Amino acid sequence: MRLHYLQHVPFENPGSILTWASKNGYVLTNTQLYKDDSLPKQRDFDWLVVMGGPMNIYDEENYPWLAAEKVFIRDAIASGKVVIGLCLGGQLIADVIGGKVTQNPYQEIGWFPVRLSEEARSSPLFSFFPEQPIVFQWHGDTFSVLPEDAKCIAENMACQHQAFIYRKRVFGFQYHMENTLSIIKGLVENCGGEMVPDVYVQTQEELLAHLEYIEQNNQWMDRFLTQLEKMDREGDL
């Protein structure tokens, strides 16, 4: 299996997804968009992972590569590939499939529970999750409107749409389960100015204090990806 990922800033890489792909012997390639790397041909990869970043999806004036990236993501979805978007990546997917991305009522930064839908937890992809997993959040925008054929599978008090599935093969997550401690430290270092005290904004100390949450999130991501690859290989998606 060939996994390609799109990275928007140097401090937000796929974290535990890289570990999962490497231990399974999958081919890993990437496009560092902030370096103006060229995008690959659609025939050159099987799965696409779209990472997070501090920019907004509509900020094409400051990040002109966003326009080409959106076309590339749309083409990957149309080609029937497995596509996974994380935070900004999920917002980009929502945008290209006809949803809307707007400012969320709350800035959400830190470790917070989300509530998975009963339908999601009945799927092999999410059956091993607790009803309210605690996950890592860092966002101000969100996919506030989803098209009819996208199913919202998670929510919480801060944000109505925390995750969605589109046509069985496309997944958008507002939260991060791939983050390692070094990635979280990088976010604090590079985006700490966004941590304005609020009801859903934790302190730097709270973000970095929970190594057990990081380990659990990475385990959930590993199990999700393993099940997703199995279902994809066996034609069950």
N, C-alpha and C positions, 0 to 999 in steps of 0.2 A: 504494500500500500504506500502511496506517495502523498505526503501531507505538506501543503504549502501554507505559510502564514504571512499575513500582512502586519507590519509593525510600524507604529506611528511616531514613537519617541524611543530613545535608547534605553530608558529605564523601565519600560513596560514590555517585557518579552513573555512568551507563553509559559514560563515557569515550569510547573509540574507536567504540563502537556509535553514539553520537550523530553522530560524524563520518561514518560509513558511511551512516547514514540521510539525513543532510543532503545529502551529495554526490549521492545518488541521487534526491533530490527527494521522499522519502517524508514523510508527515504524522506528526509527533511530538507525542504528548501524554503527560502523566504525572500520577501521584498521589503527592504528598509525604505519606506516611502519618504521619510525625512531626509534621506540621502539622494532622493530622486532616482532610485533604482528603477529599472525597467520591469514591467509586469510580465509574467510568463504567458505562454500560449495555454489555452484551456486544456488542450490535449496532454499537457505536461504534468498534470497533477490529478489526484482523485478527491482529496478532501481539502477544504479551505477553512482556515481559522483566521478570523479578523479580530485584532487586538484592540485594547482600549487606548485612551490618550486624552490629554487635557483640552484639546480643541473641540469645537462643535461641528456637527455634520454640515452646517450651512455656512461655514467659515472659509469658503473657497477663495475669497480674495486674499487671505493670508496664507492659505494652504492650497495652492492651485491643483495639486495632485489629487485632491478629494474628488474632483469631477471625473477623472479617469478611473479612480478607484470604484466609484459608484457603478459605472458602466461594467467594470470587471466583475464586481460582485453580482450584479444583475445577470450577466452572462453565465457565471458559474451556477447560479440557481436555475436558470433556464436549461442548462446542460444536464441537470439532474444530479449534480454533485452534492455530497454532504457538506453543508456550510454551517459553521459555528461562529457566532459573534459574541464578544464579551464587552459589556459596557458600551463604549463608543461603537464597537463592532456590531453589537446588537441593534444600536440605533441606526447605523448605516443600513443594515439589512431591512429594518422596519421601513426606512425611507424608500428604498428601491422597490419594495413589494407593494407600495401604495399606502403605507401608514403615515403617521405624523409624529414628528419629534419636537417637543416643546420643553420649556423650563418646567421642572417638577415643582410642586408646591413647597417642597422642603429640599434643602441640601442634605444629602445622606452620606456621611463619612464615618466608617467604623464597622464594628461587628454587630449585626442586627439579625433577628429571625425573620424568615419569610414563611408564608403559609402555602404549601403545595396543594393543588387541587386534588380531589379524590380520583379524578380521571388520570391525572399524571402518576399518582402513586400506585395505580393499578397496572401501569405499564412496566415492563421489565427494565426500562431505562431509568426509572426513578423509584422502583418498589423498595429499594434498600435505604432510601432517605427517611429520616423521621418526618413527622407531619410539619414541624416547624424547625428546619435546620438553621443554624446560625452561620451566616455567610458574610463575606467582606464586601463593603460598599464604598464607592467613591464616585459620586455623580451629582450633577445639578440638573441636567436635562434627563428626559426619559422618552420612551416610545409611548406617548399618551393616547394615541389612536392606532388600532391595528385593523387591517383589512379583515373581511368576514372569514376568509379561509385560513387565518392565523388564530390559533387557540392560545389564550393566556393560561399559563399553568402555575403561576405563582404570584403572590401579592403580599403586601404588608401595610401597616398603617401609614407609613411615610410615602409609599409609592404604589399606585394601583396595579401597574403592569411590571412585574419583576422578571418574568420569563415567558417565552412563547415558542410554539412549534408551528412551522409553516410547511404544509404539504409533506409531512412525515420526515423530511430529510434536512430541514433547515431549522436551526435553533438559535434563538436570541436570548442572552442572559444579561440583565442589568447589573448583576453582581459578579464577583470574581471567586472562583474556587481554585484557580490555577496559581494564585499568588504565593510566592515564597517570602521568607523574612526579608531577603535582600530587595525584592521588588517593593514591598511595603515601605522599607526604609528609603528607597529611591523616590517613592511617591511623596513621602513626608518632606524629603530634602528639596524636591523640585516643585512641589505643588502645595507646600505647607501654608502658603498665603490664603488658600481656599478654606482653611480650617477656622472659620469664624464661629465662635460659640453659638450653638443653637440646640434645639431639642433633639435633633438627630445627627449631631456632630460631636464625636468623641474627641478626647485629647490625644496628643501624640503618645503619651504614656499608655493609654488604653489600647491604642492601635497595636503597639509593639509588645504588649504584655501577655498575649495569648498564643503561645507557641502551640498549645493543644488544639486551638481552632484552626491554625494553619495546617497542621498535620491532618486533622479530620477533613477539612475542605479538599486537600490534595488527594486523600483517599477516595472521597466521593467522586472527584473528577476522574480519577483512574478507573473506578468501577463503571461510571457512566460511559467513558470512552471505550472501555473493553466491551461492554454490552452493545454499544452502538456499532462497533466494528464487526462484532459477531452477527448482528442482525443485518447489517449491510452486506456482509459476505454471503449470508444464507438467503438473501433476497427477501427479508422480512420487513423492509422499510417501505 
